[in-house]
Amino acid sequence: MDDRRVLSGIVYVIRNGLQWKDAPKAYGPHKTLYNRFIRWSRLGVFDRIFVALTEKAGRSKRLMIDATHLKAHRTAASLLKKGLFPAISDAQKAA
């Protein structure tokens, strides 16, 4: 499956506060979206993407997301505790 399509699906699910099973079929199977999100999170893929985007923009290496604009599913807190959401500071340590 095309990584760009999967990444777009992951962003769509997170941006809209959906459960994985509610992802549009156009992005592929919801299990694939979820599994890649977990795998890429553990591998630090999202950390590297955020660092690259902030460096390309010529801004500070600190990235802040205003949570008032994001819908979070009730399991989002447990994902944070498991270390599955990006942490820029950890990515900078690895670089």
N, C-alpha and C positions, 0 to 999 in steps of 0.2 A: 504494500500500500504506500502511496505517495506521502512522504513526510510532511510536505507543505499542507496537504489536505488534512492530515491528522493534526498538525499544529493549529491550523485554522479552526478545526473542530474543538480542540481543547480550549482555545481562546473564546470561542463562541459559548461553550458550556459555562466557563468561569465568568465571563462578562455578563451573562444573562442569569446567573445563579441557578442553573438547571441541575438536575440530577443527571448522571451520565446516561442513564437509560432513555432520557428525553432528548438526547442530541439528534439533530436532523440526520436522516439517512444519507444525505449527500456527503457527509464527512466520513462515512464508513461505519462499521459496526461500533456500537458504544463500548463494547468490551475492549476493542483495539484502542480507542481513545483513552480509556481509563488506564489500561496496562502501559501504554506509552507514557502517559502523564506520570505514573508511578516510577517507571524505569528512568525516564529522563530527569525526573526530580532527584532521584537517588544518585544519578551520574553527574549532577550539577549542570545539566544542559541549560536550564532556564537562568541560572546564575550567570553563565557565560554570555547568554544572549543579552541580558540586562546590562552587564558590564560593557559589552561591545556597543550597545546602543548609546549608553551614556558617554562613552569615550568618543564615538563618532559625532555626537552632538557637541562635543567640546565643552561639556559641562562637568561638574563635580562627579567624582566616582560614587557619590552617595545618591541613591535613588529612593525617592519617597513616593508612596502611592496613597492618595487620599481615599480612605476606606468609605467615605460617605458616598462615593460614586460606584462602589462595587456591591453587588448582591452576593452574600455569602450563604452557602448552604449550611445547615446545622452541623455538618461533619467537618467544616472548614477548620474549626479549632482543633480537632483531633489530628488533622493532617499537619497543622503547624507544630503540634507537640511531637509528632513523629519525624519532624524535620523534612517534610515533603514540599514545603513552600520555599521559594528562593530566599536566600539570605546573602545579600551582596557582600557583607563583611567576611563571610566564610569563603566566598569566591576570590576575594582579593588576597586572602591569606594563601590560597592555593596557587595563585598566579605568580 
